[in-house]
Amino acid sequence: MARTKRGNYNVFGHYTWCIPGVADIFILLGMLLLGALAGNLVNIPFVAILGAEKGGEYGMLVSYPLMFIFPMLWASGRSRRASMTEKGLLLDNSFFAPLGGALSALLVVLATLAAALCCDAVNSLMPPMPEWLESALKSMTTGSFWVNFLCVSIFAPFFEEWLCRGMVLRGLLARGTRPWIAIAVSALFFAVIHMNPWQAIPAFALGILFGWVYYKTGSLRLTMLMHFTNNTMALIIGHIESLKDCETWLDVLGSGYWLVFCACILLLALVILAFRRIETPASGNFEVVKPLFED
């Protein structure tokens, strides 16, 4: 028997052979909820020592990553068992031709900013948030900048993209689900884990865009960059004093918002047309990895 090289980045290589099916998606969701419960328990001593505001803020540095430990351990074990006899699929690929990696990265950043601004048209139609939820969400973008940056701009893009695109979407695509159904299901999963409609609706819309980019390129780095862009924009806006009381871009731009909205729709269309040029390899959107041991 010959041992094959894992390939992929080491941090993602642990999950190469975990290719979830529909039933496994519910297991991942259950593991995530279990992790969220554990994270809430971990927050208790932080709140007891530092108080509700600071304790909740600094506790997030531990409780948020902890929430994903359970699904990651499950997926790692599943991958390790399957790696002996089954082929795997890399979580992060680089199918950028003919655009190239640098241009692809620039385009997805622009598309993310445009999509986030367009989502505010829906947000403006939503009923007001409950005060407790509004306070909790604002604490994630208006508290200590470095704590918010770690949680919102680093942890969230890494863990959520690993789960929603690297596990859910990749698994569905690998098991033959039609691409748009797989993208929609992964976007719905992305929306559900945000656990409130004020975040879930824009998360679903952005999840469709993130999922389509992942389907075309197989690149988890690109979707992490998109997620980072969206969250960091919200974080920066949350720390601009003159914008802190604005709920949406409609509040900031007034009637001019709709002109910007149309420009963003045009930009999104151009980016989508550009990404349609990407040539999907005959072998599919993900690089196949052989079993670690084979005859």
Backbone as a ProteinNet text record, in pm:
[ID]
protein_1_A
[PRIMARY]
MARTKRGNYNVFGHYTWCIPGVADIFILLGMLLLGALAGNLVNIPFVAILGAEKGGEYGMLVSYPLMFIFPMLWASGRSRRASMTEKGLLLDNSFFAPLGGALSALLVVLATLAAALCCDAVNSLMPPMPEWLESALKSMTTGSFWVNFLCVSIFAPFFEEWLCRGMVLRGLLARGTRPWIAIAVSALFFAVIHMNPWQAIPAFALGILFGWVYYKTGSLRLTMLMHFTNNTMALIIGHIESLKDCETWLDVLGSGYWLVFCACILLLALVILAFRRIETPASGNFEVVKPLFED
[TERTIARY]
84.7	0	88.2	44.3	121.3	47.2	119.4	59.6	59.1	-52.8	-62.5	-53.2	-11.3	2.5	-134.1	-155.2	-284.1	-310.3	-209.7	-233.9	-315.7	-364.1	-448.3	-372.1	-423.1	-363.4	-389.3	-293	-306.5	-435.2	-471.6	-590.6	-716.9	-719.1	-833.6	-814.4	-689.6	-660.9	-725.6	-755.1	-819.4	-960.1	-1017.2	-1158.3	-1175.2	-1064.3	-1067.5	-1161	-1166.1	-1244.9	-1383.3	-1416.7	-1552.1	-1638	-1729.6	-1816.1	-1960.4	-2017.1	-2148.6	-2261.2	-2354.4	-2479.3	-2588	-2711.7	-2822.9	-2838.2	-2834.8	-2849.4	-2735.7	-2615.9	-2500.7	-2511.8	-2583.5	-2602.4	-2678.3	-2776.7	-2851.1	-2763.4	-2672.2	-2578.9	-2487.5	-2437.6	-2352.5	-2427.8	-2554.8	-2635.4	-2654.6	-2681.3	-2696	-2568.3	-2454.9	-2326.3	-2301.2	-2342.2	-2325.8	-2409.6	-2532.6	-2618.8	-2561.4	-2502.9	-2438.2	-2319.9	-2244.4	-2133.2	-2178.7	-2293	-2347.1	-2385.7	-2442.5	-2477.2	-2352.5	-2249.1	-2123.2	-2063.6	-2073.8	-2022.2	-2094.7	-2226.6	-2303.9	-2263.3	-2234.6	-2190.1	-2054.1	-1967	-1833.8	-1843.2	-1945.9	-1962.1	-1995.2	-2052.7	-2100	-1990.2	-1873.1	-1769.3	-1717.6	-1713.2	-1670.7	-1765.7	-1895.5	-1995.6	-1989.9	-1968.8	-1963.7	-1845.5	-1733.1	-1611.5	-1606.8	-1644.1	-1626.2	-1754.5	-1867	-1994.3	-2055.5	-2182.6	-2257	-2196.7	-2163.7	-2116.6	-1977.7	-1879.8	-1743.3	-1728.1	-1800	-1792.6	-1844.1	-1957.4	-2010.6	-1919.1	-1856.6	-1767.1	-1642.6	-1572.5	-1448.9	-1476.4	-1590.7	-1626.7	-1644.4	-1681.5	-1699.1	-1570.5	-1456	-1328.5	-1309.9	-1376.5	-1369.4	-1495.1	-1611.1	-1736.8	-1764.9	-1724.9	-1754.4	-1676.1	-1542	-1471.3	-1517.9	-1549.5	-1594.2	-1720.1	-1806.3	-1930	-1904.2	-1789.8	-1759.9	-1671.9	-1625.4	-1536.4	-1607.9	-1733.6	-1806.1	-1826.1	-1877.2	-1887.1	-1751.2	-1647.3	-1515.2	-1456.8	-1478	-1431	-1504.5	-1635.9	-1713.7	-1665.4	-1646.7	-1604	-1463.1	-1376.4	-1239.5	-1237.5	-1316.7	-1324	-1381.8	-1486	-1547.3	-1446.4	-1370.6	-1271.1	-1159.3	-1114.7	-1005.2	-1044.4	-1166.6	-1210.9	-1223.3	-1277.4	-1299.1	-1169.2	-1066.9	-943.3	-869.2	-897.1	-825.7	-872	-998.5	-1053.8	-1125	-1158.9	-1238.6	-1160.4	-1199.7	-1140.1	-1196	-1114.6	-1157.8	-1160.6	-1210.9	-1216.5	-1160.3	-1065	-1006.4	-1112.5	-1103.5	-1196.5	-1161.6	-1032.7	-988.8	-915.8	-969.2	-913.9	-884.8	-829.7	-788.1	-824.7	-951.9	-997.2	-1035.9	-935.5	-957.2	-943.9	-892.7	-870	-1003.1	-1008.6	-899	-884.8	-959	-954.5	-826.1	-778.1	-662.3	-705.2	-620.5	-654.5	-671.6	-581.5	-586.9	-713.7	-746.9	-867.5	-992.2	-992.4	-1106.5	-1128.5	-1019.5	-1030.1	-1086.7	-1038.3	-1088.6	-1237.2	-1276.9	-1416.7	-1510.1	-1467.8	-1557.5	-1569.1	-1463.4	-1471.6	-1573.5	-1564.7	-1659.5	-1801.7	-1816.6	-1950	-2009	-1925.8	-1974.1	-2022.5	-1945.8	-1986.6	-2117.3	-2128.1	-2249.8	-2369.8	-2351.4	-2461.5	-2505.5	-2409.4	-2443.4	-2525.1	-2488.6	-2563.7	-2704.2	-2715.8	-2848.2	-2937.9	-2878.8	-2957.8	-3028.8	-2976.7	-3040.3	-3178.1	-3206.4	-3340.9	-3442.2	-3400.8	-3486.7	-3489	-3371.9	-3364.1	-3454.9	-3469.4	-3552.1	-3699.3	-3739.8	-3879.5	-3910.5	-3804.1	-3823	-3878.1	-3956.9	-4001.6	-3881.9	-3893.9	-3781.3	-3736.5	-3606.5	-3552.7	-3597	-3611.9	-3628.7	-3505.3	-3525.5	-3415.7	-3299.2	-3331.6	-3224.8	-3138	-3201.9	-3126.8	-3043.7	-3104.2	-3031.2	-2909.4	-2926.6	-2815.4	-2705.9	-2747	-2649.3	-2570.1	-2638.3	-2569.9	-2477.3	-2522.7	-2438.4	-2313.6	-2324.3	-2207.5	-2097.5	-2136.5	-2039.1	-1966.2	-2014.3	-1950.2	-1915.5	-1952.2	-1924.4	-1845	-1807.3	-1728.9	-1580.5	-1498.3	-1353.8	-1324.6	-1254.1	-1234.7	-1158.8	-1052.2	-972	-1046.3	-1129.4	-1210.3	-1314.9	-1383.5	-1481.9	-1416.9	-1297.3	-1228.8	-1196.3	-1145.9	-1113.9	-1238.5	-1347.4	-1468.6	-1542.4	-1560.8	-1645.5	-1571.7	-1445.8	-1373.1	-1278.8	-1240.1	-1148.1	-1219.1	-1274.9	-1338.2	-1458.6	-1549.2	-1672.3	-1645.6	-1563.2	-1536.2	-1471.3	-1378.9	-1311.4	-1406.9	-1468.8	-1551	-1679.2	-1746	-1873.5	-1855	-1746.8	-1722.3	-1678.1	-1597.9	-1562.2	-1688.4	-1784.3	-1904.5	-2001	-2036.7	-2145.1	-2103	-1981.5	-1935.1	-1845.4	-1745.4	-1651.4	-1712.1	-1809.8	-1874.9	-2008.7	-2104.3	-2240.6	-2246.4	-2198.2	-2210.6	-2123.6	-2000.7	-1911.5	-1967.9	-2024.2	-2081.3	-2199.2	-2289.7	-2406.9	-2367	-2273	-2228.1	-2162.1	-2079.9	-2009.1	-2104.1	-2219.1	-2315.3	-2421.7	-2395.9	-2479.8	-2599.6	-2611.5	-2722.8	-2706.2	-2815.2	-2806.2	-2743.6	-2654.8	-2579.4	-2665.2	-2773.7	-2851.5	-2929.8	-2966.4	-3031.6	-2930.1	-2810.7	-2705.3	-2668.1	-2656.8	-2623.1	-2733.1	-2859.2	-2971.2	-2978	-2954.7	-2958	-2845.7	-2727.5	-2615.5	-2639.9	-2704	-2737.4	-2843.2	-2939.5	-3041	-2977.4	-2883.2	-2810	-2736.5	-2674.2	-2603.1	-2699.1	-2818.7	-2919.4	-2966.1	-2990.7	-3044.6	-2949	-2819.3	-2725.4	-2712.8	-2769.3	-2769.3	-2885.2	-2984.3	-3085.2	-3178.5	-3183.9	-3284.7	-3308.5	-3432.2	-3464.7	-3393.2	-3355.6	-3289.5	-3149.9	-3087	-2959	-2976.9	-3077	-3092.3	-3125.1	-3210.4	-3251.4	-3133.5	-3058.2	-2939.2	-2834.4	-2825	-2729.5	-2764.7	-2893.1	-2934.3	-2894.1	-2918.7	-2883.8	-2732.9	-2656.2	-2511	-2462.6	-2531.5	-2495.2	-2510.7	-2610.1	-2626.7	-2505.2	-2462.9	-2346.4	-2219.5	-2197	-2078.5	-2078.3	-2194.7	-2204.9	-2177.1	-2225.5	-2202.9	-2054.7	-1987	-1843.3	-1769.5	-1811.2	-1746.8	-1772.6	-1892.8	-1925.7	-1838.6	-1815.9	-1738.8	-1589.2	-1536.4	-1391.5	-1341.9	-1431.1	-1387.7	-1298.6	-1291.4	-1196.5	-1262.2	-1223	-1271.4	-1206.3	-1084.9	-1018.5	-1099.6	-1156.7	-1235.5	-1359.7	-1429.9	-1552.2	-1518.7	-1405.4	-1362.1	-1330.4	-1269.3	-1241.5	-1371.3	-1470.7	-1600.3	-1665.9	-1663.1	-1722.1	-1648.1	-1515.7	-1433.6	-1470.2	-1487.6	-1520.3	-1653.2	-1754.5	-1886.3	-1883.6	-1822.6	-1822.9	-1736.5	-1622.9	-1534.2	-1596.2	-1669.1	-1739.5	-1838.7	-1915.4	-2010.6	-1939.4	-1824.3	-1747.3	-1695.6	-1641.9	-1589.2	-1701.2	-1814.5	-1927.9	-1975.1	-1972.5	-2015	-1926.4	-1804.6	-1711.6	-1699.8	-1781.6	-1787.7	-1899.4	-1862.9	-1956.3	-2079.9	-2061.3	-2173.6	-2271.9	-2231.3	-2318.3	-2376.9	-2344.8	-2384.8	-2536.1	-2608.2	-2753.5	-2826.3	-2753.7	-2814.5	-2833.7	-2954.6	-2984.7	-2947.4	-2965.1	-2937.9	-2870.9	-2820.7	-2763.8	-2870	-2995.3	-3103.7	-3109.7	-3079.2	-3075.3	-2959.9	-2850.8	-2731.4	-2744.5	-2790.2	-2789.6	-2920.3	-3028	-3157	-3205.4	-3265.9	-3319.2	-3209.4	-3086.4	-2974.2	-2939.8	-2993.2	-2966.1	-3007.9	-3120.8	-3174.5	-3089.7	-3024.8	-2930.8	-2809.7	-2759.9	-2647.8	-2690.4	-2814.7	-2868.3	-2862.1	-2907.1	-2906	-2763.7	-2671	-2531.3	-2474.1	-2513.8	-2466.7	-2522.6	-2648.5	-2707.3	-2631.5	-2597.7	-2520.1	-2383.2	-2318.9	-2187.9	-2196.6	-2298.4	-2315.6	-2334	-2411.4	-2433.9	-2303.1	-2220.5	-2092.6	-1997.8	-1997.2	-1912.5	-1959.2	-2089.4	-2143.4	-2105.9	-2116.4	-2076.7	-1928.7	-1847.4	-1703.6	-1675.8	-1744.1	-1719.4	-1776.5	-1870.9	-1921.1	-1815.1	-1710.9	-1603.3	-1507.2	-1515.1	-1423	-1448.1	-1341.4	-1350	-1347	-1458.2	-1464.3	-1392.8	-1296.2	-1225.2	-1320.4	-1281.6	-1364.9	-1388.2	-1292.3	-1303.4	-1395.9	-1443.6	-1532.7	-1468.7	-1541.2	-1498.9	-1401.9	-1374.8	-1288.9	-1183.4	-1062.5	-954.5	-973.3	-963.5	-984.4	-854.6	-864.6	-749.5	-770.4	-669.8	-679.7	-683.5	-727.2	-719.4	-575.6	-556.8	-421.5	-352.6	-427.6	-369.8	-453.2	-384.3	-455.1	-366.7	-431.5	-355.8	-272.5
-119.4	0	124.4	225.3	348.7	460.4	531.8	644.5	766.7	832.4	949.7	1076.7	1182.3	1311.1	1374.8	1432.4	1495	1613.8	1693.8	1816.4	1912.2	2020.2	2119.9	2184.2	2293.8	2353.6	2260.3	2251.8	2159.5	2181.8	2310.7	2339.9	2287.1	2281.7	2226.8	2079.1	2033.5	1895.4	1791.8	1829.8	1737.1	1698.4	1775.3	1755.7	1713.7	1682.7	1652.2	1536.6	1435.9	1316.1	1317.7	1424.8	1439.5	1508.5	1434.6	1487.8	1465.6	1562.5	1542.4	1526	1438	1426.3	1504.4	1488.9	1564.4	1534.8	1407.7	1371.8	1429.5	1431.5	1483.6	1633.1	1704.2	1847.8	1873.5	1788	1803.1	1768.2	1672.8	1640.6	1760.2	1822.3	1940.8	2053	2071.4	2174.8	2142.7	2015.7	1974.8	1995.7	1962.7	1984.8	2132.6	2215.3	2359.6	2412.4	2362.9	2405.6	2360.7	2240.9	2192.6	2282.9	2322.3	2413.1	2549.8	2596.9	2726.1	2719.7	2606.6	2588.5	2590.4	2519.9	2518.6	2659.3	2734.1	2870.1	2961	2945	3025	2995.4	2868.4	2831.3	2892.7	2895.4	2952.9	3102.9	3167.5	3311.9	3350.5	3256.9	3287.8	3345.1	3278.1	3336.5	3471.5	3493.1	3622.9	3733.8	3704.9	3803.5	3825.6	3716.6	3727.8	3813	3803.5	3874.6	4016.6	4030.8	4158.4	4239.1	4178.7	4247.6	4209.5	4242.6	4196.9	4248.1	4376.9	4434	4384.4	4404.7	4363.6	4211.8	4146.2	4001.2	3935.2	3985	3930.6	3956.4	4074.5	4111.7	4024.8	4014.4	3936.6	3786.5	3748.3	3607.1	3552.6	3641.1	3599.6	3546.1	3593	3545.1	3396.4	3346	3202.7	3130.2	3187.4	3118	3102.3	3200.6	3190.1	3076.7	3069.4	2954	2821.2	2820.9	2697.6	2642.8	2730.2	2687.9	2596.6	2614.8	2537.1	2415.9	2403.2	2291.3	2157.4	2150.7	2023.6	1977.7	2062.3	2017.2	1988.7	2062.6	2039.5	1906.4	1872.9	1743.3	1628.8	1644.7	1540.7	1523.6	1634.6	1627.9	1572.2	1607.5	1556.2	1404.8	1356.6	1211.8	1139.4	1196.4	1137.7	1132.6	1238.2	1243.9	1143.1	1132.4	1041	896.7	858.9	721.8	696.8	794.3	775.9	783	847.9	871.1	743.4	635.6	510.8	443.4	461.9	384.8	467.7	593.2	673.4	792.9	838.5	958.7	1081.9	1185	1309.5	1423.7	1536.5	1657.2	1773.7	1844.9	1958.6	2063.5	2123.3	2230.1	2359.8	2380.2	2505.9	2476.8	2529.6	2507.8	2642.4	2639.3	2764	2762.4	2744.1	2744.2	2887.4	2967.4	3108.3	3142.8	3050.9	3081.3	3106.3	3204.4	3289.6	3420.8	3440.9	3568.4	3587.2	3480.1	3490.4	3519.7	3485.2	3498.5	3642	3731.9	3871.1	3940.6	3923.5	3986.8	3926.3	3794.8	3729.3	3786.3	3806.9	3861.5	4003.1	4084.8	4221.6	4223.5	4139.3	4136.1	4091.2	3991.4	3944.2	4045.9	4121.9	4229	4333.3	4376.1	4474.2	4419.3	4292.3	4230.1	4220.9	4191	4180.5	4315.1	4419.7	4553.7	4595.1	4563.4	4597.7	4520.2	4390.8	4307.4	4350.9	4383.3	4427.9	4556	4647	4771.8	4745.3	4654.8	4622.3	4556.3	4477.9	4409.3	4507.8	4629	4727.7	4767.8	4745	4771.7	4680.9	4555.8	4461.4	4495.8	4528.2	4560.6	4677.4	4773.3	4890.6	4856.4	4740.6	4698.4	4614	4573.4	4488.2	4569	4506.6	4576.4	4604.2	4698.7	4731.1	4609.1	4599.7	4491.7	4508.8	4399.2	4411.4	4480.3	4556.8	4635.5	4547.3	4431	4344.7	4292.4	4261.8	4210.5	4321.6	4439.6	4552.7	4586.4	4581.2	4608.5	4503.5	4376.7	4267.4	4279.1	4311	4321.2	4442.7	4552.8	4672.7	4651.5	4568	4542.1	4470.5	4403.1	4331.6	4422.8	4546	4637.9	4773.5	4794.7	4926.6	4917.8	4796.9	4782.6	4799.2	4725.5	4728.4	4684.9	4770.3	4742.2	4611.8	4588.5	4468.9	4342.3	4345.5	4228.6	4203.1	4309.7	4297.1	4247.8	4300.7	4261.5	4112.7	4062	3919.5	3833.3	3870.1	3788.2	3802.2	3927.3	3955.9	3938.9	3983.5	3985.4	3867.3	3799.7	3686.2	3553.9	3542.2	3416.4	3383	3478.8	3451.3	3407.7	3479.7	3433.1	3295	3269.4	3139.4	3025.8	3033.1	2921.3	2904.3	3014.5	3003.1	2960.2	3005.6	2960.4	2814.9	2774.9	2632.1	2547.2	2589.4	2509.5	2518.1	2639.8	2657.7	2628.4	2667	2638.1	2514.2	2508.3	2396.8	2263.1	2262.1	2136.3	2118	2206.8	2187.3	2193.5	2303.6	2319.4	2219	2203.7	2107.4	1966.7	1930.4	1796.4	1773.9	1871.8	1857.9	1849.9	1934.7	1931.4	1797.4	1748.4	1622.9	1504.5	1514.3	1404.2	1420.1	1508.6	1515.8	1608.2	1686.8	1782	1888.5	1928.5	2033.9	2158.9	2224	2336.7	2443	2488.6	2596.7	2551	2423.3	2372.1	2364.8	2315.4	2305.6	2443.8	2541	2677	2734.8	2712.6	2765.2	2699.9	2568.9	2498.2	2547.5	2565.1	2613.8	2756.9	2838.5	2975.5	2976.2	2882.8	2870.2	2827.5	2735.2	2691.6	2811.6	2891.4	3012.1	3108.5	3121.4	3210.5	3158.3	3028.6	2968	2985.7	2971.6	2978.9	3120.3	3220.1	3356.2	3376.6	3288.5	3272.9	3392.4	3487	3593	3646.5	3685.7	3725.5	3851	3941.2	4065.1	4038.4	3931.9	3891.4	3780.6	3695.9	3577.6	3613	3714.1	3747.2	3799.3	3900.3	3939	3828.1	3745	3634.3	3534.9	3511.6	3421.3	3478.7	3608.2	3671.8	3667.6	3702.8	3697.4	3553	3460.6	3320	3266.1	3316.2	3277.8	3324.1	3448.2	3502.1	3426.8	3406.9	3334	3192.3	3128.3	2990.9	2979.7	3077.3	3073.2	3088.6	3178.6	3195.9	3067.2	3002	2876.3	2767.2	2764.5	2665.6	2685.1	2810.8	2838.2	2817.2	2849	2848.3	2738	2686.4	2590.9	2654.2	2786.4	2855.5	2901.4	2839.9	2882.2	3014.1	3038.3	3165.8	3283.3	3267.6	3376.2	3404.2	3299.2	3323.7	3378.2	3337.2	3396.3	3544.6	3579.5	3719.7	3798.1	3740.4	3806.7	3828.3	3725.9	3732.8	3837.9	3836.7	3935.4	4077	4095.9	4228.1	4278.5	4193	4232.3	4267.3	4181	4202.2	4321	4337.2	4448.2	4581.8	4585.3	4708.4	4746.1	4648.1	4675.2	4720.4	4660.5	4695.5	4839	4876.7	5011.9	5115.7	5086.6	5178.9	5194.7	5083.1	5087.1	5173.5	5199.2	5281.7	5423.8	5458.5	5597.2	5667.7	5763.4	5825.3	5880.8	5945.5	6010.9	5911.3	5783.1	5682.5	5583.6	5599.2	5499.9	5487.7	5596.9	5593	5555.8	5531.1	5494.8	5343.6	5301.1	5158.2	5096.9	5172.4	5121.6	5230.6	5190.5	5288.4	5385	5343.9	5433.3	5553.9	5530.2	5640.2	5735.6	5680.5	5761.5	5840.7	5773.3	5833.8	5900.3	5872.1	5930	5881.7	5970.9	5932	5891.8	5936.5	5898.1	5750.7	5685	5541.4	5462.7	5497.4	5416.6	5427.8	5540.5	5553.6	5463.8	5464.1	5376.8	5230.9	5201.6	5065.1	5014.6	5096.4	5055.5	5033	5119.6	5103.5	4972.4	4937.4	4812.8	4689.9	4696.5	4585.7	4565.3	4675.2	4666.7	4606	4649	4594.5	4444.9	4403	4260.1	4180.9	4233.9	4165.5	4150.1	4254.7	4248.2	4146.4	4141.7	4044.2	3902.1	3880.6	3747.6	3705.5	3798.7	3768.3	3733.6	3805.4	3777.2	3637.2	3600.1	3469.2	3354.7	3383.9	3278.7	3233.9	3314.9	3279.5	3177.4	3158.3	3064.2	2924.2	2858.5	2726	2617.3	2551.3	2441.1	2319.4	2262.9	2144.8	2028.2	1941.3	1825	1737.4	1740.3	1658.1	1719.2	1843.6	1907.8	2026.7	2082.9	2207.5	2186.8	2062.2	2034.8	1931.7	1956.5	1862.4	1734.8	1621.7	1492.3	1445.8	1395.2	1343	1194.6	1115.3	970.4	931.5	809.7	761.1	762.8	777.5	778	646	536.7	405.6	338.6	291.8	220.4	108.1	10.3	-106.3	-66.6
0	0	0	-74.4	-84.2	-11.3	68.2	140.6	49.9	36.9	-49.3	33.7	-30.9	36.8	57	170.6	199.2	107.9	77.4	2	86.6	26.1	91.8	207.6	260.6	378.9	497.3	588.4	698.9	777.4	796.1	875.7	808.7	676.5	605.2	573.7	572.6	533.9	623.8	747.4	839.9	794.3	702.2	664.5	517.9	451.8	308.4	274.7	360.6	330.7	395.2	462.6	517.2	411.9	353.1	247.6	292.8	366	428.5	327.7	362.3	289.4	361.4	317.6	375.3	524.6	562	703.5	787.5	729.3	801.8	828.8	740.6	760	890	919.3	1044.6	1164.9	1146.4	1253.7	1281.2	1174.2	1190.2	1261.5	1224.9	1289.7	1437.5	1468.5	1607.8	1686.7	1625.7	1691.1	1715.5	1619.3	1634.3	1750.5	1763.4	1874.1	2007.8	2008.8	2130.7	2166.8	2063.9	2087.4	2136.6	2083.5	2128.4	2275.3	2316.8	2458.2	2544.6	2500.6	2575.7	2582.9	2470.7	2468.3	2566.6	2577.5	2672.5	2816.1	2842.4	2976.9	3008.4	2907.8	2926.8	2953.2	2897.7	2915.2	3059.6	3134.5	3269.2	3359.5	3369.9	3457.8	3407.9	3276.1	3222.9	3269.5	3259.9	3301.2	3452	3525.8	3672	3717.2	3647.9	3688.6	3631.9	3502.7	3433.5	3418	3452.2	3431.6	3298.3	3281.3	3163.6	3032.8	3028.1	2900.4	2863.8	2950.3	2920.3	2922.1	3012.8	3020.7	2893.9	2843.3	2719.3	2602	2601.6	2491	2488.8	2601	2605	2606.7	2661.2	2659.3	2518.8	2424	2285.3	2224.9	2274.3	2221.9	2247.4	2350	2381.7	2335	2363.3	2335.9	2186.8	2106.1	1962.9	1896.7	1911.1	1852.7	1911	2041.4	2105.8	2039.7	1990.8	1927.4	1807.9	1742	1621.4	1649.4	1772.3	1804.4	1786.4	1828.1	1820.2	1675.5	1583.7	1445.3	1381.8	1421.8	1363.7	1410.4	1537.1	1587.1	1518.8	1501.8	1433.7	1290.6	1218.7	1078.7	1065.9	1160.2	1157.2	1176.8	1272.6	1294.5	1175	1116.8	997.6	883.2	865.6	759.5	782.9	905.5	937.4	907	939.6	912.3	761.9	690.8	547.2	467.8	524	448.9	413.4	484.9	459	330.2	295.8	184.3	78.3	109.6	17.1	-36.2	-153.6	-209.4	-137.9	-130.4	-68	-167.6	-122.8	-205.2	-125	-182.9	-113.3	-83.4	33.9	69.3	-2.5	-27.5	-87.4	-217.7	-327.8	-460.4	-525.7	-645.3	-711.2	-859	-889.1	-1027.6	-1066.8	-1105.8	-1134.6	-1283.7	-1363.8	-1505.5	-1577.1	-1668	-1717	-1639.5	-1530.1	-1459.3	-1380.2	-1319.5	-1231.1	-1088.3	-994.3	-853.1	-807.4	-849.3	-803	-852.3	-980.7	-1034.3	-971	-949.9	-885.1	-745.9	-671	-535.8	-539.1	-631.2	-641.6	-676.5	-769.5	-813	-701.4	-623.1	-517.6	-404.4	-379.4	-278.5	-323.1	-448.8	-501.1	-499.9	-539	-541.4	-402.2	-303.3	-165.4	-113.6	-138.1	-95.5	-163.2	-293.1	-366.8	-313.5	-289.4	-240.5	-101.6	-15.6	120.7	116.2	28.7	18.1	-35.9	-131.9	-187.5	-83.7	6.1	109.2	201.3	210.5	297	247.9	118.7	67.8	136.6	163.2	235.2	383.5	437.7	580.3	617.5	523.8	552	563.3	510.4	516.1	639.3	710.9	827.8	944.5	1031.2	1153.5	1243.4	1336.2	1424.5	1504.4	1528.3	1610.5	1754.7	1826.9	1972.4	2031.5	2135.3	2191.9	2237.8	2295.6	2345.9	2232.4	2116.3	2002.4	1939.1	1927.5	1870.6	1955.6	2086.7	2177.5	2163.8	2153.4	2141	2011.2	1901.4	1772.4	1768	1827.8	1828	1911.9	2015.2	2099	2022.1	1911.1	1829.7	1732.4	1715.8	1620.8	1681.4	1806.2	1865.3	1995.7	2037.5	2160.1	2131.6	2202.7	2180.2	2036.5	1961.9	1819.7	1798.3	1875.3	1848.7	1884.7	1990.2	2025.3	1916	1874.8	1766.8	1639	1608.5	1484.8	1485	1597	1605.1	1586.2	1654	1648.9	1516.3	1471.9	1356.6	1224.2	1219.9	1092.7	1072.7	1179.5	1167.3	1196.7	1317.3	1354.5	1265.7	1248.3	1173.9	1029.3	952.1	816.1	811.1	903.5	901.3	935.8	1051.6	1098.8	1016.9	986.6	915.5	770.6	706.5	569.2	566.7	664.2	674.2	681.2	762.4	783.7	665.5	624.3	526.9	384.2	347.7	212.2	209.5	298.3	294.9	328.2	418.3	454.8	381.1	406.4	355.6	202.8	144.8	-0.4	-74.8	-32.6	-97.6	-89.6	25.4	40.4	-52.3	-60.1	-146	-293.4	-334.6	-474	-506.7	-414.2	-437.6	-447.2	-382.4	-383.1	-491.1	-586.4	-704.9	-697.5	-591	-582.7	-691.6	-753.9	-854.5	-793.8	-869	-810.8	-744.7	-810.8	-751.6	-628.3	-625.4	-504.7	-391.3	-422.8	-321.7	-268.1	-357.3	-316.3	-227.2	-266.6	-188.5	-50.1	-43	85.6	176.6	120.7	202.6	249	163.3	202.3	312.3	303	407.2	538.6	531.7	650.9	711.8	627.5	669.9	738.9	683.7	742.6	878.2	885.6	1007.6	1125	1101.7	1214.3	1269.8	1200.3	1255	1353.1	1348.1	1453.4	1474.2	1380.9	1388.7	1247.3	1215.3	1077.4	1030.7	1121.4	1081.1	1025.3	1070.3	1012.7	909.3	929.7	844.5	700.2	678.7	542.1	459.8	508.2	431.3	424.9	530.1	527.6	417.3	395.8	288.2	153.2	132.5	4.6	-18.6	83.8	70.1	55.3	122.9	112.7	-29.1	-102.1	-242.4	-322.7	-300	-371.4	-332.5	-201.8	-157	-216	-212.2	-260.8	-409.2	-485.8	-630.6	-662.4	-590	-609.6	-573.2	-464.9	-425	-528.8	-581	-685.4	-808.7	-847.8	-968.3	-948.4	-832.3	-811.3	-718.5	-632.4	-531.1	-425.8	-423.5	-335.8	-206.7	-97.9	33.4	74.4	22.2	52.6	-1.2	-119.3	-176.9	-94.1	-52.5	25.4	164.1	220.6	346.7	328.9	215.6	186	172.8	106.6	91.6	227.1	310.3	443.8	528	517.3	587.9	543.8	414.6	360	415.4	411.9	460	608.6	688.7	832.9	874.5	805.8	841.1	803.1	691.2	654.3	764.1	812.8	920.4	1047.1	1074.2	1193.4	1185.2	1070.3	1052.4	1064.4	1000.4	1007.6	1152.3	1226.5	1366.3	1453.8	1407.6	1486	1431.5	1333.1	1285.1	1360.6	1440.8	1533.9	1464.2	1350.4	1281.9	1221.1	1210.7	1149	1249.4	1376.2	1476.1	1490.8	1465.9	1482.1	1353.3	1246.1	1117.5	1110.7	1081.1	1075.6	941.1	831.3	696.6	614.1	497.2	405	354.5	357	318	411.6	539.7	635.9	606.4	556.2	530.8	400.9	294.9	161.5	121.6	195.3	160.8	24.6	-51.6	-182.3	-279.8	-254.4	-340	-331	-227.9	-210.9	-334.1	-393.2	-502.5	-628.5	-647.6	-758.7	-735.9	-611.9	-576	-585.7	-545	-552.9	-697.1	-792.3	-933.7	-982.9	-939.4	-978.6	-922.8	-800.4	-738	-810.1	-851.8	-927.3	-1058.1	-1124.6	-1248.9	-1222.3	-1114.2	-1079.2	-1052.2	-977.5	-949.6	-1078	-1170.4	-1297.8	-1375	-1374.4	-1445.4	-1381.7	-1248.7	-1179.5	-1209.1	-1208.5	-1238.8	-1380.5	-1475.2	-1613.4	-1621.8	-1545	-1544.8	-1489.9	-1381.8	-1320.5	-1403.5	-1488.7	-1576.8	-1675.9	-1693.9	-1786.2	-1726.3	-1594.3	-1530.6	-1584.3	-1621	-1683.3	-1576.6	-1558.8	-1462.3	-1520	-1446.9	-1497.8	-1523.8	-1614.3	-1646.5	-1524.4	-1429.6	-1309	-1204.8	-1229.6	-1134.1	-1067.3	-970.1	-906.5	-790.4	-754.1	-639.3	-677.1	-631.7	-659.9	-578.8	-647.2	-583.6	-519.2	-396.1	-322.7	-299.6	-329.8	-314.1	-166.2	-137.6	1.9	51.3	180.5	235.6	210.4	212.5	185.7	76.5	-25.6	-131.9	-183.5	-239.6	-291.8	-411.9
[MASK]
+++++++++++++++++++++++++++++++++++++++++++++++++++++++++++++++++++++++++++++++++++++++++++++++++++++++++++++++++++++++++++++++++++++++++++++++++++++++++++++++++++++++++++++++++++++++++++++++++++++++++++++++++++++++++++++++++++++++++++++++++++++++++++++++++++++++++++++++++++++++++++++++++++++++

